[in-house]
């Protein structure tokens, strides 16, 4: 079976270090990812030191893997390096806008995901931290990120100390549209989500949160409108503060 079909998120790691040689090999693989204009509008900050991990931990709500993983990687949109090169070569860069923020995010996430695939091929485990965009200003301060550099995702990396069950996924037909977008009828929604809703862990999740449906757990508990709107304000302020 293809290894990608067996992948799972790892949150507990052995104390064994990831060698600099292996890490550099993974970066070589990651940096071959597709990139707009061959500009590579990203940088990665490697955190191995416990003091550095502890500075990052509050931004990630003190999730244990931030300090327990041997390596924490903060993947950043970086328009500073390319702009600086332009300025030093008598060119006038125009990369401090929303278009290039989005382009930089695409570039960065392509490199990050390629890194993860390469790492898992070597037997390493990874966990994406979605909290990176919840508290970007804290990460910017902890990593001393300058203008036009912005943290977009964080990955914890190490040798797995667990083998958790795979989480469920929607069927292919729920995600793939042939030729044009096919909107979702009530019947299709029922077909695509019933299996997820009937998983024992999700039924328990609903009961523990005192909700009627799994969807209500998402909207009322896990990812509320109030939280999203508050974080949106913070995110936009941090983006502007970094010069975009």
Secondary structure as a PSIPRED ss2 file (coil, helix, strand):
# PSIPRED VFORMAT (PSIPRED V4.0)

   1 X C   1.000  0.000  0.000
   2 X C   1.000  0.000  0.000
   3 X H   0.000  1.000  0.000
   4 X H   0.000  1.000  0.000
   5 X H   0.000  1.000  0.000
   6 X H   0.000  1.000  0.000
   7 X C   1.000  0.000  0.000
   8 X C   1.000  0.000  0.000
   9 X C   1.000  0.000  0.000
  10 X C   1.000  0.000  0.000
  11 X C   1.000  0.000  0.000
  12 X C   1.000  0.000  0.000
  13 X E   0.000  0.000  1.000
  14 X C   1.000  0.000  0.000
  15 X C   1.000  0.000  0.000
  16 X C   1.000  0.000  0.000
  17 X C   1.000  0.000  0.000
  18 X C   1.000  0.000  0.000
  19 X C   1.000  0.000  0.000
  20 X H   0.000  1.000  0.000
  21 X H   0.000  1.000  0.000
  22 X H   0.000  1.000  0.000
  23 X H   0.000  1.000  0.000
  24 X H   0.000  1.000  0.000
  25 X H   0.000  1.000  0.000
  26 X H   0.000  1.000  0.000
  27 X H   0.000  1.000  0.000
  28 X H   0.000  1.000  0.000
  29 X H   0.000  1.000  0.000
  30 X H   0.000  1.000  0.000
  31 X C   1.000  0.000  0.000
  32 X C   1.000  0.000  0.000
  33 X C   1.000  0.000  0.000
  34 X C   1.000  0.000  0.000
  35 X C   1.000  0.000  0.000
  36 X H   0.000  1.000  0.000
  37 X H   0.000  1.000  0.000
  38 X H   0.000  1.000  0.000
  39 X C   1.000  0.000  0.000
  40 X C   1.000  0.000  0.000
  41 X C   1.000  0.000  0.000
  42 X E   0.000  0.000  1.000
  43 X E   0.000  0.000  1.000
  44 X E   0.000  0.000  1.000
  45 X E   0.000  0.000  1.000
  46 X E   0.000  0.000  1.000
  47 X E   0.000  0.000  1.000
  48 X C   1.000  0.000  0.000
  49 X C   1.000  0.000  0.000
  50 X H   0.000  1.000  0.000
  51 X H   0.000  1.000  0.000
  52 X H   0.000  1.000  0.000
  53 X H   0.000  1.000  0.000
  54 X H   0.000  1.000  0.000
  55 X H   0.000  1.000  0.000
  56 X H   0.000  1.000  0.000
  57 X H   0.000  1.000  0.000
  58 X H   0.000  1.000  0.000
  59 X H   0.000  1.000  0.000
  60 X H   0.000  1.000  0.000
  61 X C   1.000  0.000  0.000
  62 X C   1.000  0.000  0.000
  63 X C   1.000  0.000  0.000
  64 X H   0.000  1.000  0.000
  65 X H   0.000  1.000  0.000
  66 X H   0.000  1.000  0.000
  67 X H   0.000  1.000  0.000
  68 X H   0.000  1.000  0.000
  69 X C   1.000  0.000  0.000
  70 X C   1.000  0.000  0.000
  71 X E   0.000  0.000  1.000
  72 X E   0.000  0.000  1.000
  73 X E   0.000  0.000  1.000
  74 X E   0.000  0.000  1.000
  75 X E   0.000  0.000  1.000
  76 X E   0.000  0.000  1.000
  77 X E   0.000  0.000  1.000
  78 X E   0.000  0.000  1.000
  79 X C   1.000  0.000  0.000
  80 X H   0.000  1.000  0.000
  81 X H   0.000  1.000  0.000
  82 X H   0.000  1.000  0.000
  83 X H   0.000  1.000  0.000
  84 X H   0.000  1.000  0.000
  85 X H   0.000  1.000  0.000
  86 X H   0.000  1.000  0.000
  87 X H   0.000  1.000  0.000
  88 X H   0.000  1.000  0.000
  89 X C   1.000  0.000  0.000
  90 X C   1.000  0.000  0.000
  91 X C   1.000  0.000  0.000
  92 X C   1.000  0.000  0.000
  93 X C   1.000  0.000  0.000
  94 X C   1.000  0.000  0.000
  95 X C   1.000  0.000  0.000
  96 X C   1.000  0.000  0.000
  97 X C   1.000  0.000  0.000
  98 X H   0.000  1.000  0.000
  99 X H   0.000  1.000  0.000
 100 X H   0.000  1.000  0.000
 101 X H   0.000  1.000  0.000
 102 X H   0.000  1.000  0.000
 103 X H   0.000  1.000  0.000
 104 X H   0.000  1.000  0.000
 105 X H   0.000  1.000  0.000
 106 X H   0.000  1.000  0.000
 107 X H   0.000  1.000  0.000
 108 X H   0.000  1.000  0.000
 109 X H   0.000  1.000  0.000
 110 X H   0.000  1.000  0.000
 111 X H   0.000  1.000  0.000
 112 X H   0.000  1.000  0.000
 113 X H   0.000  1.000  0.000
 114 X H   0.000  1.000  0.000
 115 X H   0.000  1.000  0.000
 116 X H   0.000  1.000  0.000
 117 X H   0.000  1.000  0.000
 118 X H   0.000  1.000  0.000
 119 X H   0.000  1.000  0.000
 120 X H   0.000  1.000  0.000
 121 X H   0.000  1.000  0.000
 122 X C   1.000  0.000  0.000
 123 X C   1.000  0.000  0.000
 124 X E   0.000  0.000  1.000
 125 X E   0.000  0.000  1.000
 126 X E   0.000  0.000  1.000
 127 X E   0.000  0.000  1.000
 128 X E   0.000  0.000  1.000
 129 X E   0.000  0.000  1.000
 130 X H   0.000  1.000  0.000
 131 X H   0.000  1.000  0.000
 132 X H   0.000  1.000  0.000
 133 X H   0.000  1.000  0.000
 134 X C   1.000  0.000  0.000
 135 X C   1.000  0.000  0.000
 136 X H   0.000  1.000  0.000
 137 X H   0.000  1.000  0.000
 138 X H   0.000  1.000  0.000
 139 X H   0.000  1.000  0.000
 140 X H   0.000  1.000  0.000
 141 X H   0.000  1.000  0.000
 142 X H   0.000  1.000  0.000
 143 X H   0.000  1.000  0.000
 144 X C   1.000  0.000  0.000
 145 X C   1.000  0.000  0.000
 146 X C   1.000  0.000  0.000
 147 X C   1.000  0.000  0.000
 148 X C   1.000  0.000  0.000
 149 X E   0.000  0.000  1.000
 150 X E   0.000  0.000  1.000
 151 X E   0.000  0.000  1.000
 152 X E   0.000  0.000  1.000
 153 X E   0.000  0.000  1.000
 154 X E   0.000  0.000  1.000
 155 X E   0.000  0.000  1.000
 156 X E   0.000  0.000  1.000
 157 X E   0.000  0.000  1.000
 158 X E   0.000  0.000  1.000
 159 X E   0.000  0.000  1.000
 160 X E   0.000  0.000  1.000
 161 X C   1.000  0.000  0.000
 162 X C   1.000  0.000  0.000
 163 X C   1.000  0.000  0.000
 164 X C   1.000  0.000  0.000
 165 X C   1.000  0.000  0.000
 166 X C   1.000  0.000  0.000
 167 X C   1.000  0.000  0.000
 168 X C   1.000  0.000  0.000
 169 X C   1.000  0.000  0.000
 170 X C   1.000  0.000  0.000
 171 X C   1.000  0.000  0.000
 172 X H   0.000  1.000  0.000
 173 X H   0.000  1.000  0.000
 174 X H   0.000  1.000  0.000
 175 X H   0.000  1.000  0.000
 176 X C   1.000  0.000  0.000
 177 X C   1.000  0.000  0.000
 178 X C   1.000  0.000  0.000
 179 X C   1.000  0.000  0.000
 180 X C   1.000  0.000  0.000
 181 X C   1.000  0.000  0.000
 182 X C   1.000  0.000  0.000
 183 X C   1.000  0.000  0.000
 184 X C   1.000  0.000  0.000
 185 X C   1.000  0.000  0.000
 186 X H   0.000  1.000  0.000
 187 X H   0.000  1.000  0.000
 188 X H   0.000  1.000  0.000
 189 X H   0.000  1.000  0.000
 190 X H   0.000  1.000  0.000
 191 X H   0.000  1.000  0.000
 192 X H   0.000  1.000  0.000
 193 X H   0.000  1.000  0.000
 194 X H   0.000  1.000  0.000
 195 X H   0.000  1.000  0.000
 196 X H   0.000  1.000  0.000
 197 X H   0.000  1.000  0.000
 198 X H   0.000  1.000  0.000
 199 X C   1.000  0.000  0.000
 200 X H   0.000  1.000  0.000
 201 X H   0.000  1.000  0.000
 202 X H   0.000  1.000  0.000
 203 X H   0.000  1.000  0.000
 204 X H   0.000  1.000  0.000
 205 X H   0.000  1.000  0.000
 206 X H   0.000  1.000  0.000
 207 X H   0.000  1.000  0.000
 208 X H   0.000  1.000  0.000
 209 X C   1.000  0.000  0.000
 210 X C   1.000  0.000  0.000
 211 X C   1.000  0.000  0.000
 212 X C   1.000  0.000  0.000
 213 X C   1.000  0.000  0.000
 214 X H   0.000  1.000  0.000
 215 X H   0.000  1.000  0.000
 216 X H   0.000  1.000  0.000
 217 X H   0.000  1.000  0.000
 218 X H   0.000  1.000  0.000
 219 X H   0.000  1.000  0.000
 220 X H   0.000  1.000  0.000
 221 X H   0.000  1.000  0.000
 222 X H   0.000  1.000  0.000
 223 X C   1.000  0.000  0.000
 224 X C   1.000  0.000  0.000
 225 X H   0.000  1.000  0.000
 226 X H   0.000  1.000  0.000
 227 X H   0.000  1.000  0.000
 228 X H   0.000  1.000  0.000
 229 X H   0.000  1.000  0.000
 230 X H   0.000  1.000  0.000
 231 X H   0.000  1.000  0.000
 232 X H   0.000  1.000  0.000
 233 X H   0.000  1.000  0.000
 234 X H   0.000  1.000  0.000
 235 X H   0.000  1.000  0.000
 236 X H   0.000  1.000  0.000
 237 X H   0.000  1.000  0.000
 238 X H   0.000  1.000  0.000
 239 X H   0.000  1.000  0.000
 240 X H   0.000  1.000  0.000
 241 X H   0.000  1.000  0.000
 242 X C   1.000  0.000  0.000
 243 X C   1.000  0.000  0.000
 244 X C   1.000  0.000  0.000
